[in-house]
Amino acid sequence: MLLYLAFKNIISKKSSFVIILFIAFAVMLLVVTNSIFDSTENGVQKTFVTSFTGDIVIRPKYKKPLSLFGDETPVTGKLTDIPQLVPYNDIIQFLEDNPSISDFVPQVSGISLLESDGFEEDKCYMFGVPAEKYLEMMTSITILEGRPWKDGEKGIMLSKKYADNMKAKLGDTLQFKISEGFSSRIRAVPLTAIYEYSVENAILDKIVLTNPETVRAIMDMSDLTDADKIDLSDDVESLLSDDDLDDLFSEAVDLDQGVVTEQEIISDEELEAFQESYTNSTSWNYLICRVADPKETDKLIKNFNKFFAKSDWPVEAVNWRSSAGSTAFYLYILRLILNFGIIVILAAGFIVVNNTLVINVLDRIREIGTMRAIGANKRYITKECAAETIIMAFVAGIIGCILGIIASHVVSAIHVTFSNDFLIQLFGGRVLTTTVSPANLACSFALSIFIGLVAWISPLINALRVNPVEAMQGVK
């Protein structure tokens, strides 16, 4: 009976349809907005994860904000001296024993100038990585020309946009340069490959991929190797174990002229051994990891950091956004600002709905007074008003979700494209896409119910305070 009266009251008043339509519009707007943000967030994350951040990055604990690009301190941000990962081999063993980690690759980072035939790039971010392993993990990178360097070789890879800006061609010799006071360090490296990313992004254009040895040299970084992985011959071991090393040079004599020795030819086996020792270096700044199940990333990061703290290792695990640096963080903040703007719009709508409901209840004061005069208590009236609210909010929520799904598909169908680099970064690609998730619909529908319920509180309280006799006489 109560629901019947509530439904009859809704049907009999035109203001009820206005309220339903307005709440439905607010829900539709929220569904479309969240679908765009969900899609772009997933797009940006996928771009970064498959281009340079991976799912998880293990980095040294540092007193300043740190990303894969280096020191992220505002204004003065520069890569000065990033601590190395220690204990490196223990961390590697920990990752290898963890079935949740599908793959990982080490990296050293640096900042320098990059020169080519008189062309000087203002600044570049050097990522020193094992090329073939790195490209296996970063699936959004496609080689257009050339090949990646092999372990033990020198080489540099540039994005097509970066190479075009420098007018650099495959096989050119490029120079990294760092100046410190009156001294400079210069390293020449051949351009071995040109690549492109699946999605353009200004952050990615900062990156220059090169061999780790070059980055260590230009950054004056010590190159350490695990002693347990160095195989020494019996003669060398016996030499090092000699009790009196001074005897080694007891028969040495001074010569006025240089001595020419025979040319030494390195065999394939020795070269392979050298390359193997090259990969055993423990001088790295980061470990970039891919996880078997991306949904478990946050849980893994939390567990990893607990284990690192328990083991007293000066390292930490962070997600893709933290490792991508300030630009990714600014994009995230901008999305929050846009979301806040939508909330402000909805808040304004809430005020309009509330005022409409206040007028609607005030118009019913005589009706409410009459009901109270014939025996209806405040609880009954409250239940009837609540029933009306729930029905209107429920219907408005369903209509709003349906309209939101339709509008989201329309936005995707019309293929809105961007040419501005900032908008491409913000929305995760050149084409605006939408993805309506069940969580999005559930939150939007819950907001509809919330708006309806809260908006009834003030007018209902005012109506119940009116004396029944005054209400029947039309006194407001």
C-alpha positions in Angstrom: 0.0 0.0 0.0 2.8 2.4 0.9 4.7 1.8 -2.4 1.4 2.2 -4.3 0.7 5.6 -2.7 4.3 6.6 -3.3 4.2 5.6 -7.0 0.8 7.4 -7.4 2.2 10.6 -5.9 5.2 10.4 -8.3 3.0 9.9 -11.4 0.6 12.7 -10.4 3.3 15.4 -10.2 5.2 16.8 -13.1 8.1 17.9 -10.9 8.9 14.3 -10.2 9.7 13.7 -13.9 11.9 16.8 -13.9 13.8 15.5 -10.9 14.2 12.0 -12.5 15.5 13.5 -15.7 18.0 15.7 -14.0 19.4 13.0 -11.8 19.5 10.7 -14.9 21.5 13.4 -16.7 23.9 13.7 -13.8 24.4 10.0 -13.8 24.9 9.9 -17.5 27.5 12.6 -17.3 29.4 10.7 -14.6 29.3 7.4 -16.5 30.7 9.1 -19.7 33.4 11.0 -17.8 34.5 8.0 -15.8 34.5 5.8 -18.9 36.8 8.3 -20.7 39.1 8.6 -17.7 39.2 4.8 -17.1 40.1 4.2 -20.8 42.7 6.9 -20.9 44.2 5.8 -17.6 44.5 2.3 -18.9 45.9 3.6 -22.2 48.6 5.7 -20.5 49.5 2.8 -18.2 49.8 0.4 -21.0 51.9 2.8 -23.0 54.3 3.4 -20.2 54.5 -0.2 -19.0 55.2 -1.6 -22.4 57.6 1.3 -23.4 60.0 1.8 -20.5 58.6 1.4 -16.9 57.4 -2.2 -16.7 54.9 -3.0 -14.0 57.3 -2.7 -11.1 60.6 -0.9 -10.7 63.0 -1.8 -8.0 65.2 1.2 -7.2 67.6 2.4 -4.4 66.2 4.3 -1.6 67.0 7.9 -2.2 66.6 11.1 -0.1 65.1 12.9 -3.1 62.3 12.1 -5.5 63.7 9.5 -8.0 62.4 8.2 -11.3 63.9 6.3 -14.2 65.0 9.7 -15.5 66.9 10.5 -12.3 66.4 13.2 -9.6 62.8 14.5 -9.9 63.3 17.4 -7.4 61.4 20.4 -8.7 63.4 23.3 -10.4 66.8 21.8 -9.6 66.0 18.3 -10.8 69.0 16.7 -12.3 70.7 13.3 -12.3 73.8 13.7 -10.0 74.6 10.5 -8.3 72.1 7.7 -8.1 73.0 5.0 -5.7 73.6 1.5 -7.1 71.3 -1.4 -6.3 72.7 -3.4 -3.4 72.8 -6.3 -2.7 72.3 -6.7 -6.4 72.8 -10.5 -6.7 70.5 -11.2 -3.8 67.8 -9.0 -5.4 68.2 -10.9 -8.6 67.9 -14.2 -6.8 64.8 -13.0 -5.0 63.2 -12.1 -8.4 64.2 -15.3 -10.0 62.6 -17.3 -7.2 59.4 -15.3 -7.3 56.8 -16.9 -9.7 54.8 -13.7 -9.8 57.6 -12.0 -11.8 57.5 -13.1 -15.4 60.6 -11.2 -16.5 63.0 -8.4 -15.5 65.8 -6.3 -17.0 68.5 -4.1 -15.3 69.1 -0.5 -16.2 71.6 2.4 -15.5 70.5 6.0 -16.1 72.2 9.3 -16.9 71.8 12.7 -18.4 74.1 14.2 -21.0 74.3 16.2 -24.2 74.1 14.3 -27.5 76.0 15.6 -30.5 76.0 14.6 -34.2 77.9 16.5 -36.9 77.7 19.8 -35.1 74.1 19.3 -34.1 73.8 19.5 -30.3 70.7 18.2 -28.6 69.8 20.3 -25.5 69.6 17.3 -23.2 69.0 13.6 -23.4 68.2 10.8 -20.9 70.5 7.8 -21.3 69.0 4.4 -20.5 71.8 1.9 -20.4 70.2 -1.6 -20.9 71.0 -5.0 -22.4 69.3 -4.2 -25.8 67.9 -7.6 -26.8 66.5 -8.3 -23.3 65.1 -4.8 -23.0 63.3 -5.1 -26.4 61.7 -8.4 -25.4 60.1 -6.7 -22.4 59.1 -3.4 -24.1 56.7 -4.8 -26.6 55.5 -1.3 -27.8 59.0 -0.7 -29.3 59.4 -1.7 -33.0 62.8 -1.6 -34.8 62.5 0.3 -38.1 66.1 0.2 -39.2 69.2 -1.6 -38.1 69.6 -4.0 -35.2 70.1 -3.8 -31.4 73.7 -4.1 -30.1 74.7 -7.4 -28.5 76.1 -7.8 -25.0 79.7 -6.5 -25.0 79.1 -4.2 -28.0 78.7 -0.4 -28.1 75.6 1.1 -29.7 72.8 3.6 -29.5 69.2 3.4 -30.5 67.0 6.4 -31.2 63.3 6.9 -31.7 62.5 7.9 -35.3 61.3 11.4 -34.1 64.6 11.9 -32.2 66.7 10.7 -35.1 64.8 13.0 -37.6 65.3 16.0 -35.3 69.1 15.3 -35.2 69.2 14.4 -38.8 71.0 11.3 -37.8 71.2 8.2 -40.0 72.0 4.6 -39.3 75.7 4.1 -38.9 76.5 7.7 -37.8 78.7 8.2 -34.8 77.0 10.1 -32.0 78.7 11.6 -29.0 77.6 11.8 -25.4 79.1 14.7 -23.6 79.2 15.8 -20.0 81.0 18.9 -18.7 82.1 19.3 -15.1 83.9 22.5 -14.4 87.0 22.7 -16.7 86.8 19.0 -17.6 84.6 17.0 -20.0 83.8 13.4 -20.6 83.0 12.4 -24.2 82.0 9.0 -25.5 81.4 8.2 -29.1 78.8 5.5 -30.0 77.6 4.3 -33.3 73.9 4.5 -34.2 72.9 0.9 -34.6 69.1 1.1 -34.8 66.1 3.4 -35.2 62.8 2.5 -33.6 59.3 3.8 -33.0 56.7 3.4 -30.2 53.2 2.2 -30.8 51.8 5.3 -29.2 53.5 8.7 -29.4 54.3 10.4 -26.1 56.5 13.4 -25.4 58.0 11.6 -22.4 59.3 8.8 -24.6 61.0 11.2 -26.9 63.4 12.1 -24.1 64.8 8.6 -24.0 68.0 7.4 -25.7 68.8 3.7 -25.4 72.5 2.8 -25.3 74.8 0.1 -23.9 75.3 0.1 -20.1 79.1 0.4 -20.4 78.8 3.8 -22.1 76.5 5.1 -19.5 78.8 4.0 -16.7 81.8 5.6 -18.4 80.1 8.9 -19.2 78.6 9.1 -15.7 82.0 8.1 -14.1 80.3 5.1 -12.5 82.3 2.2 -11.1 81.7 -1.1 -12.9 81.7 -3.9 -10.4 81.4 -7.6 -11.0 80.4 -10.4 -8.6 83.7 -12.2 -7.7 81.8 -15.5 -7.5 81.1 -15.4 -11.2 84.7 -14.7 -12.4 86.4 -17.9 -13.4 90.2 -17.8 -13.0 92.7 -20.2 -14.4 94.8 -22.4 -12.1 97.9 -20.4 -13.0 96.3 -17.1 -12.1 94.9 -18.5 -8.8 98.3 -19.8 -7.8 99.8 -16.5 -8.8 97.4 -14.6 -6.6 97.9 -17.0 -3.7 101.7 -16.5 -3.7 102.8 -15.5 -0.2 105.4 -13.0 -1.4 104.1 -11.0 -4.3 107.2 -8.8 -4.3 109.2 -11.8 -5.7 107.2 -11.5 -8.9 109.2 -8.5 -9.9 112.6 -9.4 -8.4 114.2 -10.0 -11.8 112.7 -7.0 -13.5 115.1 -4.5 -15.2 114.6 -1.0 -16.6 114.6 -0.7 -20.3 115.3 2.4 -22.3 113.3 1.2 -25.3 109.8 -0.2 -25.6 109.3 -3.8 -26.3 107.0 -4.9 -29.1 105.1 -8.0 -28.3 103.3 -10.3 -30.7 99.8 -9.4 -31.8 97.2 -11.2 -29.7 94.2 -12.6 -31.5 91.0 -13.1 -29.4 89.3 -16.4 -30.2 85.5 -16.8 -30.4 85.5 -18.7 -27.2 87.4 -15.8 -25.4 85.0 -13.2 -26.9 82.0 -15.3 -25.7 83.6 -15.5 -22.2 84.1 -11.7 -22.2 80.5 -11.1 -23.2 79.3 -13.4 -20.4 81.4 -11.5 -17.9 79.9 -8.3 -19.2 76.4 -9.4 -18.3 77.6 -10.3 -14.8 78.1 -6.6 -13.9 76.5 -5.7 -10.6 76.6 -1.9 -11.3 72.9 -1.1 -12.0 70.5 1.6 -10.8 67.2 -0.1 -11.5 65.5 -3.4 -12.1 62.5 -3.2 -14.4 60.0 -6.0 -13.8 57.0 -7.4 -15.6 54.5 -9.4 -13.5 52.6 -12.5 -14.5 49.2 -11.0 -13.4 49.0 -7.2 -13.6 46.0 -7.2 -11.2 48.4 -8.4 -8.5 50.9 -5.5 -9.0 49.9 -3.4 -6.0 49.9 -6.4 -3.7 53.3 -7.5 -5.0 54.8 -4.0 -4.4 53.5 -4.0 -0.9 54.9 -7.5 -0.2 58.2 -6.7 -1.9 58.7 -3.6 0.3 57.9 -5.6 3.4 60.6 -8.2 2.5 63.1 -5.5 1.6 62.6 -3.8 4.9 62.8 -7.1 6.8 66.0 -8.0 4.9 67.4 -4.5 5.6 68.1 -3.9 1.9 68.3 -0.2 0.9 65.9 -0.6 -2.0 62.2 -0.1 -2.7 59.6 -1.3 -5.2 57.4 1.3 -6.9 54.7 1.2 -9.6 54.8 2.5 -13.1 53.6 6.0 -12.3 56.3 6.6 -9.6 59.0 5.4 -11.9 57.8 7.4 -14.9 58.6 10.7 -13.2 57.0 14.1 -12.8 55.3 14.3 -16.2 53.2 11.2 -15.5 52.4 12.6 -12.0 51.3 15.9 -13.5 49.0 14.1 -15.9 47.5 12.1 -13.0 46.9 15.4 -11.1 45.2 16.9 -14.1 42.9 14.0 -14.3 42.0 14.5 -10.6 41.3 18.2 -11.3 39.0 17.3 -14.2 37.2 14.7 -11.9 36.9 17.4 -9.3 35.3 19.7 -11.9 32.7 17.1 -12.6 32.0 16.7 -8.9 31.5 20.5 -8.7 29.0 20.3 -11.5 27.2 17.5 -9.8 27.2 19.4 -6.5 25.6 22.3 -8.3 23.1 19.9 -9.7 22.5 18.5 -6.2 21.6 22.0 -5.0 19.1 22.4 -7.9 17.5 19.0 -7.1 17.4 19.8 -3.4 15.6 23.1 -4.1 13.2 21.3 -6.5 12.4 18.8 -3.8 12.0 21.5 -1.2 9.4 23.3 -3.4 7.8 19.9 -4.1 7.4 19.1 -0.4 6.2 22.6 0.5 3.5 22.3 -2.1 2.4 19.1 -0.3 2.3 20.6 3.2 -1.5 20.7 3.3 -1.5 17.1 2.1 1.0 16.1 4.8 -1.0 18.0 7.5 -4.2 16.3 6.4 -2.5 12.9 6.6 -1.2 13.7 10.1 -4.7 15.0 11.2 -6.4 11.7 10.2 -3.8 9.6 12.2 -0.7 9.2 10.0 2.3 9.6 12.3 5.7 11.1 11.4 7.2 7.6 10.8 4.6 6.7 8.2 5.1 10.0 6.4 8.8 9.6 6.5 8.5 6.1 5.0 6.2 7.3 2.2 8.7 10.1 1.3 11.6 7.7 1.5 9.7 5.3 -0.8 9.0 8.1 -3.3 12.7 9.0 -3.2 14.0 5.5 -3.7 11.6 4.9 -6.7 12.7 8.2 -8.4 16.4 7.7 -7.6 16.2 4.0 -8.8 14.5 4.9 -12.0 16.8 7.9 -12.6 19.9 5.7 -11.9 18.8 3.1 -14.4 18.0 5.6 -17.1 21.2 7.5 -16.5 23.3 4.3 -16.7 21.6 3.3 -20.0 22.1 6.8 -21.4 25.7 6.8 -20.2 26.5 3.5 -22.0 24.9 4.8 -25.2 26.7 8.1 -25.0 30.0 6.4 -24.3 29.6 4.2 -27.4 28.8 7.3 -29.4 32.0 9.1 -28.3 34.0 6.0 -29.4 32.2 5.7 -32.7 32.8 9.3 -33.8 36.6 8.8 -33.4 37.6 12.1 -31.8 41.3 12.6 -32.7 44.0 14.8 -31.2 47.0 16.4 -32.8 48.3 18.3 -29.7 51.1 16.4 -28.0 49.8 17.3 -24.5 46.3 16.0 -25.3 47.8 12.8 -26.7 49.7 12.3 -23.4 46.6 13.2 -21.4 44.2 10.8 -23.1 46.7 8.0 -23.8 46.6 8.2 -27.6 45.5 10.1 -30.7 41.9 8.7 -30.6 39.5 9.3 -27.7 38.1 6.0 -26.6 35.7 5.0 -23.8 35.4 1.9 -21.7 32.4 1.4 -19.4 33.2 -0.9 -16.6 30.8 -2.5 -14.1 32.5 -0.6 -11.3 31.8 2.7 -13.1 28.1 1.8 -13.5 27.8 0.7 -9.9 29.4 3.9 -8.5 27.2 6.1 -10.8 24.0 4.2 -9.7 25.0 4.5 -6.1 25.5 8.3 -6.6 21.9 8.5 -7.9 20.5 6.9 -4.8 22.7 9.1 -2.6 21.5 12.3 -4.3 17.9 11.3 -4.0 18.1 10.3 -0.3 20.2 13.2 0.9 18.1 15.8 -1.0 14.9 14.7 0.8 16.3 15.3 4.3 15.9 19.1 4.6 12.5 19.5 3.0 11.0 16.5 4.9 12.3 17.9 8.2 10.6 21.3 7.4 7.4 19.6 6.5 7.2 17.5 9.7 7.7 20.6 11.8 4.5 22.2 10.6 1.5 22.0 12.9 -1.3 19.8 11.2 -4.0 22.3 11.9 -2.0 25.1 10.3 -1.1 22.9 7.4 -4.8 22.1 6.7 -5.5 25.8 6.8 -2.8 26.4 4.2 -0.4 28.2 6.6 3.3 27.6 5.4 
